[in-house]
């Protein structure tokens, strides 16, 4: 999917270049140039929809796997969440407090 995203960015740069070129065209060439840009934009929209569908599919698989994991071993999930909360508490608790911030009274 990364390759598809790179191609999409490359095509967006192409459209920007075409639009810049369109602004520099004499009036009699604008109609064809506008049609070319419109065709490119249609292709980009199609590829963006494809990327969105692929991303949605992949996220769905990840969510399904996470849900299955939680249902199969809920206590492991609770332990991981507790450990993460504990580590976060240690990290936030060890931050130096400012002179005028909370807890300095």
C-alpha positions as CSV (number, residue, x, y, z in Angstrom):
1,X,0.0,0.0,0.0
2,X,2.9,2.3,0.6
3,X,3.8,2.2,-3.1
4,X,0.2,3.1,-4.0
5,X,0.3,6.1,-1.6
6,X,3.6,7.2,-3.2
7,X,2.1,7.0,-6.7
8,X,-0.9,9.0,-5.5
9,X,1.3,11.7,-4.1
10,X,3.3,11.7,-7.4
11,X,0.0,12.1,-9.3
12,X,-1.1,14.9,-7.1
13,X,2.1,16.7,-7.8
14,X,1.5,16.1,-11.5
15,X,-2.0,17.7,-11.2
16,X,-0.5,20.7,-9.4
17,X,2.0,21.1,-12.2
18,X,-0.8,20.8,-14.8
19,X,-2.9,23.4,-12.9
20,X,0.1,25.7,-12.9
21,X,0.6,25.1,-16.6
22,X,-3.1,25.7,-17.1
23,X,-2.8,29.2,-15.6
24,X,0.0,30.0,-18.0
25,X,-1.9,28.9,-21.1
26,X,-3.5,31.3,-23.6
27,X,-7.3,31.3,-23.5
28,X,-7.7,29.2,-26.6
29,X,-5.8,26.2,-25.0
30,X,-7.7,26.3,-21.7
31,X,-10.5,24.0,-22.7
32,X,-8.2,21.1,-23.6
33,X,-5.9,21.7,-20.7
34,X,-8.9,21.8,-18.3
35,X,-10.2,18.5,-19.8
36,X,-6.8,16.9,-19.2
37,X,-6.7,18.0,-15.6
38,X,-10.3,16.8,-15.1
39,X,-9.4,13.4,-16.5
40,X,-6.3,13.2,-14.2
41,X,-8.4,14.2,-11.2
42,X,-11.0,11.4,-12.0
43,X,-8.2,8.9,-12.0
44,X,-6.8,10.2,-8.7
45,X,-10.3,10.1,-7.1
46,X,-10.6,6.5,-8.2
47,X,-7.2,5.5,-6.8
48,X,-7.9,7.4,-3.5
49,X,-11.2,5.4,-3.2
50,X,-9.2,2.2,-3.8
51,X,-6.7,3.1,-1.1
52,X,-9.5,4.0,1.3
53,X,-11.1,0.6,0.7
54,X,-7.8,-1.2,1.2
55,X,-7.1,0.8,4.4
56,X,-10.6,0.1,5.7
57,X,-10.1,-3.6,5.0
58,X,-6.8,-3.8,6.8
59,X,-8.0,-1.8,9.8
60,X,-11.0,-4.2,10.0
61,X,-8.6,-7.2,10.1
62,X,-6.6,-5.6,12.9
63,X,-9.7,-4.7,14.9
64,X,-11.0,-8.3,14.4
65,X,-7.7,-9.8,15.6
66,X,-7.6,-7.5,18.6
67,X,-11.2,-8.3,19.5
68,X,-10.5,-12.0,19.2
69,X,-7.4,-11.8,21.3
70,X,-9.2,-9.9,24.1
71,X,-12.1,-12.4,24.1
72,X,-9.7,-15.4,24.1
73,X,-7.6,-14.1,27.0
74,X,-9.3,-11.2,28.8
75,X,-7.0,-11.5,31.9
76,X,-3.9,-11.0,29.8
77,X,-5.5,-7.9,28.3
78,X,-6.3,-6.6,31.8
79,X,-2.7,-7.2,32.9
80,X,-1.3,-5.4,29.9
81,X,-3.6,-2.5,30.4
82,X,-2.7,-2.4,34.1
83,X,1.1,-2.5,33.3
84,X,0.7,0.3,30.7
85,X,-1.2,2.4,33.2
86,X,1.4,1.8,35.9
87,X,4.3,2.7,33.6
88,X,2.4,5.8,32.4
89,X,1.9,6.8,36.1
90,X,5.6,6.4,36.8
91,X,6.6,8.4,33.7
92,X,4.2,11.2,34.6
93,X,5.0,11.1,38.3
94,X,8.7,11.5,37.7
95,X,8.4,14.7,35.7
96,X,9.9,17.7,37.4
97,X,7.2,20.1,38.5
98,X,7.4,23.8,37.7
99,X,7.7,26.4,40.5
100,X,4.3,27.9,39.7
101,X,2.6,24.7,38.5
102,X,0.4,22.3,40.4
103,X,1.6,20.9,43.6
104,X,4.0,23.7,44.4
105,X,2.0,25.1,47.3
